[in-house]
Amino acid sequence: MATRIRLRRVGRKGQAYFRIVVADSKSPRDGRFVAAIGHYNPRANPAVIAVNAEQARAWLEKGAMPTDTVRSLLKKAGVLGKSAPPAKPTA
């Protein structure tokens, strides 16, 4: 199973709030997920990013690939440093 670390949208219309989840790459955006490892609230000032760093690193070591947005959020949260795993090209 190819896993991705990505955002899952929750909240009502116009009040977007996101959970950072590990999901199968073929499941829909708001569909089934394997684990929830954090949350992101872009509407707060400043934006709130909360990530369980241990779980995120564990999933990255297992081969889960973060999306571009989640990669930048993980860098801001201090989970990924400058030696972040390179993005694999999708075919």
VOMAR-439947 format. One record per residue: residue in three letters; x, y, z of N, C-alpha, C, O, CB in turn. Coordinates in Angstrom, 3 decimals, decimal comma. Glycine has a CB too. Layout:
N
type:ala	n_u:X	n_v:Y	n_w:Z	ca_u:X	ca_v:Y	ca_w:Z	c_u:X	c_v:Y	c_w:Z	o_u:X	o_v:Y	o_w:Z	cb_u:X	cb_v:Y	cb_w:Z .
...
END
This chain:
91
type:met	n_u:0,855	n_v:-1,177	n_w:0,000	ca_u:0,000	ca_v:0,000	ca_w:0,000	c_u:0,898	c_v:1,235	c_w:0,000	o_u:1,741	o_v:1,389	o_w:0,884	cb_u:-0,971	cb_v:0,001	cb_w:1,231 .
type:ala	n_u:0,722	n_v:2,114	n_w:-0,984	ca_u:1,463	ca_v:3,374	ca_w:-1,054	c_u:0,741	c_v:4,401	c_w:-0,190	o_u:-0,415	o_v:4,739	o_w:-0,447	cb_u:1,599	cb_v:3,879	cb_w:-2,535 .
type:thr	n_u:1,419	n_v:4,885	n_w:0,819	ca_u:0,778	ca_v:5,823	ca_w:1,737	c_u:1,284	c_v:7,237	c_w:1,498	o_u:2,426	o_v:7,455	o_w:1,092	cb_u:1,026	cb_v:5,411	cb_w:3,194 .
type:arg	n_u:0,393	n_v:8,192	n_w:1,764	ca_u:0,708	ca_v:9,612	ca_w:1,637	c_u:0,336	c_v:10,288	c_w:2,948	o_u:-0,616	o_v:9,894	o_w:3,621	cb_u:-0,049	cb_v:10,266	cb_w:0,425 .
type:ile	n_u:1,097	n_v:11,300	n_w:3,292	ca_u:0,730	ca_v:12,160	ca_w:4,408	c_u:0,107	c_v:13,387	c_w:3,770	o_u:0,769	o_v:14,104	o_w:3,020	cb_u:1,975	cb_v:12,527	cb_w:5,337 .
type:arg	n_u:-1,166	n_v:13,633	n_w:4,063	ca_u:-1,879	ca_v:14,707	ca_w:3,379	c_u:-2,913	c_v:15,350	c_w:4,282	o_u:-3,115	o_v:14,930	o_w:5,422	cb_u:-2,546	cb_v:14,182	cb_w:2,123 .
type:leu	n_u:-3,568	n_v:16,380	n_w:3,752	ca_u:-4,575	ca_v:17,100	ca_w:4,511	c_u:-5,952	c_v:16,506	c_w:4,268	o_u:-6,275	o_v:16,083	o_w:3,158	cb_u:-4,564	cb_v:18,583	cb_w:4,147 .
type:arg	n_u:-6,752	n_v:16,480	n_w:5,314	ca_u:-8,143	ca_v:16,035	ca_w:5,234	c_u:-8,998	c_v:17,199	c_w:5,708	o_u:-8,850	o_v:17,649	o_w:6,844	cb_u:-8,402	cb_v:14,728	cb_w:6,098 .
type:arg	n_u:-9,884	n_v:17,689	n_w:4,863	ca_u:-10,666	ca_v:18,876	ca_w:5,200	c_u:-11,830	c_v:18,521	c_w:6,108	o_u:-12,581	o_v:17,582	o_w:5,843	cb_u:-11,178	cb_v:19,556	cb_w:3,935 .
type:val	n_u:-11,966	n_v:19,281	n_w:7,177	ca_u:-13,105	ca_v:19,164	ca_w:8,073	c_u:-13,602	c_v:20,581	c_w:8,337	o_u:-12,968	o_v:21,550	o_w:7,919	cb_u:-12,726	cb_v:18,417	cb_w:9,414 .
type:gly	n_u:-14,718	n_v:20,704	n_w:9,020	ca_u:-15,278	ca_v:22,029	ca_w:9,281	c_u:-16,390	c_v:22,341	c_w:8,303	o_u:-16,545	o_v:21,678	o_w:7,278	cb_u:-14,192	cb_v:23,101	cb_w:9,201 .
type:arg	n_u:-17,154	n_v:23,355	n_w:8,635	ca_u:-18,282	ca_v:23,682	ca_w:7,764	c_u:-17,854	c_v:24,583	c_w:6,605	o_u:-16,692	o_v:24,977	o_w:6,503	cb_u:-19,391	cb_v:24,359	cb_w:8,569 .
type:lys	n_u:-18,796	n_v:24,893	n_w:5,754	ca_u:-18,528	ca_v:25,700	ca_w:4,578	c_u:-17,993	c_v:27,074	c_w:4,989	o_u:-18,600	o_v:27,764	o_w:5,808	cb_u:-19,801	cb_v:25,846	cb_w:3,725 .
type:gly	n_u:-16,875	n_v:27,456	n_w:4,426	ca_u:-16,277	ca_v:28,737	ca_w:4,742	c_u:-15,453	c_v:28,751	c_w:6,012	o_u:-14,824	o_v:29,762	o_w:6,325	cb_u:-17,328	cb_v:29,749	cb_w:4,843 .
type:gln	n_u:-15,443	n_v:27,657	n_w:6,751	ca_u:-14,687	ca_v:27,554	ca_w:8,007	c_u:-13,730	c_v:26,359	c_w:7,915	o_u:-13,807	o_v:25,429	o_w:8,717	cb_u:-15,656	cb_v:27,400	cb_w:9,240 .
type:ala	n_u:-12,845	n_v:26,395	n_w:6,945	ca_u:-11,965	ca_v:25,262	ca_w:6,686	c_u:-11,012	c_v:25,011	c_w:7,847	o_u:-10,476	o_v:25,942	o_w:8,449	cb_u:-11,176	cb_v:25,494	cb_w:5,410 .
type:tyr	n_u:-10,815	n_v:23,739	n_w:8,144	ca_u:-9,925	ca_v:23,260	ca_w:9,186	c_u:-9,409	c_v:21,931	c_w:8,662	o_u:-10,181	o_v:21,162	o_w:8,089	cb_u:-10,652	cb_v:23,120	cb_w:10,605 .
type:phe	n_u:-8,153	n_v:21,645	n_w:8,838	ca_u:-7,577	ca_v:20,463	ca_w:8,229	c_u:-6,936	c_v:19,556	c_w:9,269	o_u:-6,342	o_v:20,024	o_w:10,240	cb_u:-6,558	cb_v:20,859	cb_w:7,183 .
type:arg	n_u:-7,064	n_v:18,256	n_w:9,051	ca_u:-6,341	ca_v:17,274	ca_w:9,840	c_u:-5,221	c_v:16,727	c_w:8,968	o_u:-5,407	o_v:16,509	o_w:7,771	cb_u:-7,286	cb_v:16,131	cb_w:10,349 .
type:ile	n_u:-4,078	n_v:16,510	n_w:9,562	ca_u:-2,950	ca_v:15,916	ca_w:8,850	c_u:-3,040	c_v:14,417	c_w:9,093	o_u:-2,927	o_v:13,954	o_w:10,228	cb_u:-1,554	cb_v:16,513	cb_w:9,330 .
type:val	n_u:-3,244	n_v:13,661	n_w:8,016	ca_u:-3,485	ca_v:12,224	ca_w:8,136	c_u:-2,551	c_v:11,433	c_w:7,227	o_u:-1,986	o_v:11,960	o_w:6,269	cb_u:-4,943	cb_v:11,898	cb_w:7,802 .
type:val	n_u:-2,410	n_v:10,165	n_w:7,555	ca_u:-1,707	ca_v:9,206	ca_w:6,709	c_u:-2,790	c_v:8,367	c_w:6,051	o_u:-3,602	o_v:7,741	o_w:6,732	cb_u:-0,676	cb_v:8,313	cb_w:7,534 .
type:ala	n_u:-2,798	n_v:8,355	n_w:4,719	ca_u:-3,849	ca_v:7,634	ca_w:3,988	c_u:-3,259	c_v:6,922	c_w:2,786	o_u:-2,178	o_v:7,264	o_w:2,308	cb_u:-4,966	cb_v:8,598	cb_w:3,539 .
type:asp	n_u:-3,985	n_v:5,932	n_w:2,312	ca_u:-3,622	ca_v:5,256	ca_w:1,076	c_u:-3,711	c_v:6,279	c_w:-0,050	o_u:-4,625	o_v:7,104	o_w:-0,070	cb_u:-4,548	cb_v:4,018	cb_w:0,801 .
type:ser	n_u:-2,782	n_v:6,230	n_w:-0,972	ca_u:-2,733	ca_v:7,223	ca_w:-2,043	c_u:-3,963	c_v:7,173	c_w:-2,949	o_u:-4,254	o_v:8,146	o_w:-3,645	cb_u:-1,484	cb_v:7,021	cb_w:-2,871 .
type:lys	n_u:-4,687	n_v:6,052	n_w:-2,950	ca_u:-5,850	ca_v:5,926	ca_w:-3,828	c_u:-7,167	c_v:6,292	c_w:-3,152	o_u:-8,198	o_v:6,362	o_w:-3,821	cb_u:-5,936	cb_v:4,524	cb_w:-4,348 .
type:ser	n_u:-7,156	n_v:6,527	n_w:-1,843	ca_u:-8,398	ca_v:6,877	ca_w:-1,158	c_u:-8,742	c_v:8,345	c_w:-1,406	o_u:-7,842	o_v:9,156	o_w:-1,625	cb_u:-8,281	cb_v:6,600	cb_w:0,357 .
type:pro	n_u:-10,035	n_v:8,702	n_w:-1,376	ca_u:-10,432	ca_v:10,087	ca_w:-1,629	c_u:-9,945	c_v:11,032	c_w:-0,529	o_u:-9,574	o_v:10,591	o_w:0,559	cb_u:-11,948	cb_v:10,180	cb_w:-1,756 .
type:arg	n_u:-9,949	n_v:12,320	n_w:-0,819	ca_u:-9,412	ca_v:13,339	ca_w:0,083	c_u:-9,970	c_v:13,228	c_w:1,498	o_u:-9,209	o_v:13,241	o_w:2,465	cb_u:-9,704	cb_v:14,712	cb_w:-0,465 .
type:asp	n_u:-11,273	n_v:13,120	n_w:1,625	ca_u:-11,906	ca_v:13,052	ca_w:2,937	c_u:-12,340	c_v:11,635	c_w:3,292	o_u:-13,183	o_v:11,439	o_w:4,168	cb_u:-13,101	cb_v:13,981	cb_w:2,984 .
type:gly	n_u:-11,765	n_v:10,655	n_w:2,614	ca_u:-12,152	ca_v:9,268	ca_w:2,831	c_u:-11,387	c_v:8,624	c_w:3,968	o_u:-10,917	o_v:9,293	o_w:4,888	cb_u:-11,948	cb_v:8,475	cb_w:1,575 .
type:arg	n_u:-11,274	n_v:7,306	n_w:3,883	ca_u:-10,652	ca_v:6,517	ca_w:4,936	c_u:-9,168	c_v:6,868	c_w:5,067	o_u:-8,491	o_v:7,133	o_w:4,073	cb_u:-10,826	cb_v:5,015	cb_w:4,655 .
type:phe	n_u:-8,677	n_v:6,865	n_w:6,305	ca_u:-7,268	ca_v:7,136	ca_w:6,548	c_u:-6,722	c_v:6,135	c_w:7,550	o_u:-7,485	o_v:5,477	o_w:8,257	cb_u:-7,063	cb_v:8,577	cb_w:7,052 .
type:val	n_u:-5,405	n_v:6,021	n_w:7,612	ca_u:-4,748	ca_v:5,054	ca_w:8,482	c_u:-4,516	c_v:5,640	c_w:9,868	o_u:-4,798	o_v:4,990	o_w:10,875	cb_u:-3,421	cb_v:4,602	cb_w:7,872 .
type:ala	n_u:-4,000	n_v:6,878	n_w:9,924	ca_u:-3,691	ca_v:7,509	ca_w:11,207	c_u:-3,787	c_v:9,024	c_w:11,075	o_u:-3,462	o_v:9,587	o_w:10,030	cb_u:-2,282	cb_v:7,096	cb_w:11,701 .
type:ala	n_u:-4,233	n_v:9,671	n_w:12,134	ca_u:-4,248	ca_v:11,133	ca_w:12,200	c_u:-3,041	c_v:11,554	c_w:13,034	o_u:-2,886	o_v:11,106	o_w:14,170	cb_u:-5,604	cb_v:11,683	cb_w:12,818 .
type:ile	n_u:-2,186	n_v:12,413	n_w:12,477	ca_u:-0,955	ca_v:12,774	ca_w:13,178	c_u:-0,897	c_v:14,248	c_w:13,544	o_u:0,094	o_v:14,695	o_w:14,122	cb_u:0,238	cb_v:12,422	cb_w:12,332 .
type:gly	n_u:-1,932	n_v:15,014	n_w:13,224	ca_u:-1,916	ca_v:16,424	ca_w:13,605	c_u:-3,079	c_v:17,182	c_w:13,014	o_u:-3,986	o_v:16,599	o_w:12,419	cb_u:-0,625	cb_v:17,068	cb_w:13,178 .
type:his	n_u:-3,043	n_v:18,507	n_w:13,188	ca_u:-4,075	ca_v:19,352	ca_w:12,599	c_u:-3,490	c_v:20,703	c_w:12,202	o_u:-2,422	o_v:21,098	o_w:12,670	cb_u:-5,247	cb_v:19,541	cb_w:13,579 .
type:tyr	n_u:-4,215	n_v:21,404	n_w:11,329	ca_u:-3,783	ca_v:22,683	ca_w:10,784	c_u:-4,999	c_v:23,585	c_w:10,662	o_u:-5,985	o_v:23,230	o_w:10,016	cb_u:-3,076	cb_v:22,504	cb_w:9,407 .
type:asn	n_u:-4,923	n_v:24,757	n_w:11,287	ca_u:-6,004	ca_v:25,731	ca_w:11,213	c_u:-5,481	c_v:27,003	c_w:10,547	o_u:-4,852	o_v:27,829	o_w:11,209	cb_u:-6,579	cb_v:26,039	cb_w:12,631 .
type:pro	n_u:-5,732	n_v:27,174	n_w:9,240	ca_u:-5,217	ca_v:28,348	ca_w:8,545	c_u:-5,984	c_v:29,624	c_w:8,872	o_u:-5,513	o_v:30,714	o_w:8,548	cb_u:-5,249	cb_v:28,112	cb_w:7,066 .
type:arg	n_u:-7,141	n_v:29,522	n_w:9,497	ca_u:-7,970	ca_v:30,689	ca_w:9,762	c_u:-7,554	c_v:31,428	c_w:11,025	o_u:-7,937	o_v:32,583	o_w:11,213	cb_u:-9,411	cb_v:30,278	cb_w:9,871 .
type:ala	n_u:-6,789	n_v:30,799	n_w:11,881	ca_u:-6,315	ca_v:31,467	ca_w:13,096	c_u:-5,221	c_v:32,468	c_w:12,719	o_u:-4,592	o_v:32,345	o_w:11,667	cb_u:-5,783	cb_v:30,427	cb_w:14,141 .
type:asn	n_u:-5,002	n_v:33,450	n_w:13,577	ca_u:-3,972	ca_v:34,436	ca_w:13,305	c_u:-3,005	c_v:34,448	c_w:14,470	o_u:-3,353	o_v:34,996	o_w:15,516	cb_u:-4,581	cb_v:35,843	cb_w:13,068 .
type:pro	n_u:-1,823	n_v:33,884	n_w:14,362	ca_u:-1,228	ca_v:33,187	ca_w:13,224	c_u:-1,793	c_v:31,768	c_w:13,085	o_u:-2,415	o_v:31,241	o_w:14,008	cb_u:0,300	cb_v:33,135	cb_w:13,375 .
type:ala	n_u:-1,568	n_v:31,168	n_w:11,927	ca_u:-2,090	ca_v:29,829	ca_w:11,650	c_u:-1,551	c_v:28,826	c_w:12,669	o_u:-0,390	o_v:28,902	o_w:13,073	cb_u:-1,721	cb_v:29,387	cb_w:10,216 .
type:val	n_u:-2,396	n_v:27,892	n_w:13,077	ca_u:-2,029	ca_v:26,892	ca_w:14,076	c_u:-1,646	c_v:25,600	c_w:13,362	o_u:-2,411	o_v:25,065	o_w:12,560	cb_u:-3,196	cb_v:26,646	cb_w:15,084 .
type:ile	n_u:-0,443	n_v:25,109	n_w:13,670	ca_u:0,034	ca_v:23,833	ca_w:13,130	c_u:0,442	c_v:22,981	c_w:14,315	o_u:1,366	o_v:23,340	o_w:15,046	cb_u:1,234	cb_v:24,027	cb_w:12,115 .
type:ala	n_u:-0,229	n_v:21,862	n_w:14,516	ca_u:0,111	ca_v:20,943	ca_w:15,603	c_u:0,327	c_v:19,562	c_w:15,004	o_u:-0,568	o_v:18,995	o_w:14,378	cb_u:-1,009	cb_v:20,912	cb_w:16,701 .
type:val	n_u:1,530	n_v:19,026	n_w:15,205	ca_u:1,887	ca_v:17,729	ca_w:14,633	c_u:2,547	c_v:16,877	c_w:15,701	o_u:3,372	o_v:17,369	o_w:16,471	cb_u:2,824	cb_v:17,895	cb_w:13,407 .
type:asn	n_u:2,187	n_v:15,600	n_w:15,752	ca_u:2,876	ca_v:14,650	ca_w:16,609	c_u:4,160	c_v:14,264	c_w:15,866	o_u:4,131	o_v:13,442	o_w:14,951	cb_u:1,970	cb_v:13,379	cb_w:16,943 .
type:ala	n_u:5,277	n_v:14,860	n_w:16,264	ca_u:6,539	ca_v:14,706	ca_w:15,545	c_u:7,016	c_v:13,260	c_w:15,510	o_u:7,535	o_v:12,806	o_w:14,490	cb_u:7,600	cb_v:15,574	cb_w:16,177 .
type:glu	n_u:6,848	n_v:12,535	n_w:16,608	ca_u:7,305	ca_v:11,142	ca_w:16,639	c_u:6,561	c_v:10,292	c_w:15,624	o_u:7,172	o_v:9,512	o_w:14,893	cb_u:7,127	cb_v:10,553	cb_w:18,035 .
type:gln	n_u:5,241	n_v:10,443	n_w:15,577	ca_u:4,451	ca_v:9,670	ca_w:14,609	c_u:4,788	c_v:10,078	c_w:13,188	o_u:4,891	o_v:9,219	o_w:12,312	cb_u:2,950	cb_v:9,855	cb_w:14,863 .
type:ala	n_u:4,963	n_v:11,375	n_w:12,937	ca_u:5,273	ca_v:11,840	ca_w:11,592	c_u:6,607	c_v:11,268	c_w:11,122	o_u:6,713	o_v:10,786	o_w:9,994	cb_u:5,303	cb_v:13,375	cb_w:11,547 .
type:arg	n_u:7,617	n_v:11,319	n_w:11,975	ca_u:8,925	ca_v:10,759	ca_w:11,596	c_u:8,834	c_v:9,252	c_w:11,365	o_u:9,459	o_v:8,719	o_w:10,448	cb_u:9,973	cb_v:11,060	cb_w:12,684 .
type:ala	n_u:8,055	n_v:8,571	n_w:12,200	ca_u:7,905	ca_v:7,121	ca_w:12,042	c_u:7,278	c_v:6,794	c_w:10,691	o_u:7,733	o_v:5,879	o_w:10,005	cb_u:7,047	cb_v:6,533	cb_w:13,185 .
type:trp	n_u:6,248	n_v:7,527	n_w:10,306	ca_u:5,604	ca_v:7,268	ca_w:9,014	c_u:6,520	c_v:7,628	c_w:7,858	o_u:6,506	o_v:6,950	o_w:6,830	cb_u:4,296	cb_v:8,050	cb_w:8,903 .
type:leu	n_u:7,315	n_v:8,677	n_w:8,001	ca_u:8,268	ca_v:9,030	ca_w:6,949	c_u:9,324	c_v:7,936	c_w:6,794	o_u:9,730	o_v:7,620	o_w:5,675	cb_u:8,940	cb_v:10,382	cb_w:7,260 .
type:glu	n_u:9,767	n_v:7,362	n_w:7,904	ca_u:10,738	ca_v:6,268	ca_w:7,844	c_u:10,148	c_v:5,019	c_w:7,201	o_u:10,865	o_v:4,247	o_w:6,565	cb_u:11,244	cb_v:5,936	cb_w:9,240 .
type:lys	n_u:8,840	n_v:4,819	n_w:7,367	ca_u:8,174	ca_v:3,668	ca_w:6,752	c_u:7,933	c_v:3,869	c_w:5,265	o_u:7,530	o_v:2,933	o_w:4,574	cb_u:6,856	cb_v:3,396	cb_w:7,447 .
type:gly	n_u:8,175	n_v:5,081	n_w:4,758	ca_u:8,043	ca_v:5,323	ca_w:3,329	c_u:6,854	c_v:6,167	c_w:2,926	o_u:6,606	o_v:6,333	o_w:1,731	cb_u:7,965	cb_v:4,046	cb_w:2,633 .
type:ala	n_u:6,113	n_v:6,704	n_w:3,873	ca_u:4,985	ca_v:7,573	ca_w:3,523	c_u:5,512	c_v:8,872	c_w:2,936	o_u:6,429	o_v:9,479	o_w:3,491	cb_u:4,091	cb_v:7,857	cb_w:4,762 .
type:met	n_u:4,943	n_v:9,300	n_w:1,825	ca_u:5,397	ca_v:10,519	ca_w:1,148	c_u:4,433	c_v:11,664	c_w:1,441	o_u:3,234	o_v:11,528	o_w:1,201	cb_u:5,517	cb_v:10,291	cb_w:-0,383 .
type:pro	n_u:4,929	n_v:12,790	n_w:1,955	ca_u:4,045	ca_v:13,932	ca_w:2,204	c_u:3,733	c_v:14,675	c_w:0,908	o_u:4,548	o_v:14,697	o_w:-0,015	cb_u:4,682	cb_v:14,893	cb_w:3,223 .
type:thr	n_u:2,560	n_v:15,276	n_w:0,846	ca_u:2,242	ca_v:16,143	ca_w:-0,278	c_u:3,067	c_v:17,417	c_w:-0,130	o_u:3,677	o_v:17,640	o_w:0,915	cb_u:0,706	cb_v:16,461	cb_w:-0,344 .
type:asp	n_u:3,091	n_v:18,244	n_w:-1,157	ca_u:3,888	ca_v:19,470	ca_w:-1,113	c_u:3,440	c_v:20,384	c_w:0,026	o_u:4,272	o_v:20,957	o_w:0,729	cb_u:3,791	cb_v:20,214	cb_w:-2,449 .
type:thr	n_u:2,131	n_v:20,518	n_w:0,208	ca_u:1,604	ca_v:21,376	ca_w:1,268	c_u:1,976	c_v:20,839	c_w:2,635	o_u:2,413	o_v:21,595	o_w:3,502	cb_u:0,087	cb_v:21,503	cb_w:1,153 .
type:val	n_u:1,809	n_v:19,544	n_w:2,836	ca_u:2,134	ca_v:18,947	ca_w:4,130	c_u:3,636	c_v:19,010	c_w:4,375	o_u:4,064	o_v:19,193	o_w:5,515	cb_u:1,639	cb_v:17,489	cb_w:4,199 .
type:arg	n_u:4,437	n_v:18,864	n_w:3,336	ca_u:5,891	ca_v:18,979	ca_w:3,485	c_u:6,257	c_v:20,354	c_w:4,035	o_u:7,089	o_v:20,456	o_w:4,936	cb_u:6,600	cb_v:18,736	cb_w:2,132 .
type:ser	n_u:5,647	n_v:21,406	n_w:3,506	ca_u:5,954	ca_v:22,748	ca_w:3,997	c_u:5,446	c_v:22,939	c_w:5,423	o_u:6,098	o_v:23,613	o_w:6,220	cb_u:5,343	cb_v:23,807	cb_w:3,074 .
type:leu	n_u:4,289	n_v:22,355	n_w:5,759	ca_u:3,778	ca_v:22,448	ca_w:7,121	c_u:4,687	c_v:21,706	c_w:8,106	o_u:4,921	o_v:22,182	o_w:9,217	cb_u:2,356	cb_v:21,888	cb_w:7,191 .
type:leu	n_u:5,195	n_v:20,543	n_w:7,696	ca_u:6,095	ca_v:19,792	ca_w:8,563	c_u:7,403	c_v:20,552	c_w:8,783	o_u:7,981	o_v:20,490	o_w:9,869	cb_u:6,379	cb_v:18,408	cb_w:7,965 .
type:lys	n_u:7,866	n_v:21,258	n_w:7,774	ca_u:9,073	ca_v:22,077	ca_w:7,936	c_u:8,815	c_v:23,211	c_w:8,916	o_u:9,656	o_v:23,500	o_w:9,767	cb_u:9,538	cb_v:22,642	cb_w:6,578 .
type:lys	n_u:7,653	n_v:23,859	n_w:8,804	ca_u:7,321	ca_v:24,957	ca_w:9,717	c_u:7,160	c_v:24,458	c_w:11,147	o_u:7,473	o_v:25,176	o_w:12,096	cb_u:6,039	cb_v:25,660	cb_w:9,263 .
type:ala	n_u:6,669	n_v:23,220	n_w:11,305	ca_u:6,473	ca_v:22,649	ca_w:12,630	c_u:7,773	c_v:22,100	c_w:13,212	o_u:7,819	o_v:21,728	o_w:14,385	cb_u:5,429	cb_v:21,551	cb_w:12,573 .
type:gly	n_u:8,826	n_v:22,049	n_w:12,402	ca_u:10,117	ca_v:21,576	ca_w:12,892	c_u:10,313	c_v:20,079	c_w:12,813	o_u:11,271	o_v:19,553	o_w:13,379	cb_u:10,295	cb_v:22,002	cb_w:14,284 .
type:val	n_u:9,423	n_v:19,378	n_w:12,121	ca_u:9,552	ca_v:17,926	ca_w:11,988	c_u:10,584	c_v:17,589	c_w:10,926	o_u:11,396	o_v:16,683	o_w:11,109	cb_u:8,194	cb_v:17,283	cb_w:11,637 .
type:leu	n_u:10,556	n_v:18,314	n_w:9,820	ca_u:11,521	ca_v:18,115	ca_w:8,742	c_u:12,557	c_v:19,224	c_w:8,791	o_u:12,228	o_v:20,398	o_w:8,960	cb_u:10,817	cb_v:18,081	cb_w:7,360 .
type:gly	n_u:13,797	n_v:18,837	n_w:8,643	ca_u:14,863	ca_v:19,826	ca_w:8,575	c_u:15,245	c_v:20,069	c_w:7,134	o_u:14,453	o_v:19,853	o_w:6,216	cb_u:16,084	cb_v:19,376	cb_w:9,385 .
type:lys	n_u:16,466	n_v:20,520	n_w:6,950	ca_u:16,943	ca_v:20,767	ca_w:5,592	c_u:17,213	c_v:19,469	c_w:4,846	o_u:17,273	o_v:19,459	o_w:3,617	cb_u:18,202	cb_v:21,615	cb_w:5,624 .
type:ser	n_u:17,375	n_v:18,381	n_w:5,579	ca_u:17,639	ca_v:17,094	ca_w:4,942	c_u:16,348	c_v:16,295	c_w:4,789	o_u:16,292	o_v:15,113	o_w:5,129	cb_u:18,669	cb_v:16,293	cb_w:5,755 .
type:ala	n_u:15,319	n_v:16,950	n_w:4,277	ca_u:14,033	ca_v:16,286	ca_w:4,080	c_u:14,162	c_v:15,261	c_w:2,953	o_u:14,943	o_v:15,456	o_w:2,022	cb_u:12,915	cb_v:17,323	cb_w:3,759 .
type:pro	n_u:13,401	n_v:14,173	n_w:3,034	ca_u:13,459	ca_v:13,187	ca_w:1,951	c_u:12,973	c_v:13,795	c_w:0,644	o_u:11,969	o_v:14,507	o_w:0,634	cb_u:12,618	cb_v:11,947	cb_w:2,301 .
type:pro	n_u:13,664	n_v:13,531	n_w:-0,455	ca_u:13,260	ca_v:14,122	ca_w:-1,731	c_u:11,922	c_v:13,587	c_w:-2,201	o_u:11,543	o_v:12,454	o_w:-1,904	cb_u:14,313	cb_v:13,864	cb_w:-2,788 .
type:ala	n_u:11,223	n_v:14,422	n_w:-2,936	ca_u:9,913	ca_v:14,015	ca_w:-3,467	c_u:10,146	c_v:13,012	c_w:-4,602	o_u:10,993	o_v:13,218	o_w:-5,471	cb_u:9,084	cb_v:15,264	cb_w:-3,975 .
type:lys	n_u:9,377	n_v:11,929	n_w:-4,570	ca_u:9,475	ca_v:10,932	ca_w:-5,637	c_u:8,615	c_v:11,385	c_w:-6,805	o_u:7,481	o_v:11,820	o_w:-6,606	cb_u:9,035	cb_v:9,520	cb_w:-5,138 .
type:pro	n_u:9,141	n_v:11,290	n_w:-8,022	ca_u:8,310	ca_v:11,658	ca_w:-9,177	c_u:7,175	c_v:10,673	c_w:-9,345	o_u:7,357	o_v:9,464	o_w:-9,202	cb_u:9,151	cb_v:11,716	cb_w:-10,464 .
type:thr	n_u:6,002	n_v:11,199	n_w:-9,650	ca_u:4,835	ca_v:10,338	ca_w:-9,869	c_u:4,733	c_v:10,029	c_w:-11,341	o_u:4,915	o_v:10,904	o_w:-12,188	cb_u:3,527	cb_v:11,003	cb_w:-9,357 .
type:ala	n_u:4,445	n_v:8,791	n_w:-11,639	ca_u:4,357	ca_v:8,389	ca_w:-13,053	c_u:2,948	c_v:8,108	c_w:-13,431	o_u:2,675	o_v:7,757	o_w:-14,578	cb_u:5,211	cb_v:7,171	cb_w:-13,337 .
END
